[in-house]
């Protein structure tokens, strides 16, 4: 807490100086991995130094968002199942900070929010120990005609590993990442998904649509989304029945007939 308060105390002066230098995709990736891999002092120092060098809060917040997405991609499936939501909460928080960066009148609260998000992402490091194997070379599946079709089918098995393999296979063949994200959105819509899962898909969709994104980061974001959705699918899929009943009642249909 004392370490963080020192950086927060300097946030106002950094915010007053402003920042208008747009970072490259490579620079954004480098900061994201520093947030994932380094210790608190090094993480906060790296963020502060980039802000002082003229980085926009928007780009710093984007690095934070990528870092928290990487945590989901690297989440080992031998962790407790309920800890999926732990890494997801950090991601949705970071994405909210990223979206706020271009809307607020003052950069100071955004800078403080970035610091807090970075420390939250750091604290989740134990959920990547060990990290899931997401190397593309190790997981390309041979003999699959349509990776996207197989990915959709795999959403019936709660198999995050297979989802990762099929994403890697699809992208290794030159597949278009936005089509992949649209398929994942379709898969979520048929489930009894909770609000946070919709947040995940919305955030990942916005990230891959952003121009300043490296191919490797796009791959990891797609893996994060696919592994999370797969781990939580299938659900009971009862919502579709509820909507169907409501629709039939609205049309005045009889839901059941008496035998008498």
Buried (B, 14 or more C-beta within 10 A) or exposed (E): EEEBEEBBEEBEEBBEEEBEEEBEBEBBBBBBBBBBBBEBEEBBBBBBEBBEEBBBBBBBBBBBBBBBBBBBBBBBBEBEEEBBBBBBBBBBBBBBBBBBBEEEEEBBBBBBBBBBBBBBBBEBBEBBEEBBEBEBEEBBBEEBEEBBEBBBEBBEEBBBBBBBBBBBBBBBEEBEBEEBBBBBBEBBEBBBBEEBBEBBBEBBBBBBEBEBBBEEBBBBBBBBBBBBBBBBBBBEEEBEEEEEEEEEEEEEEEEEEEEE
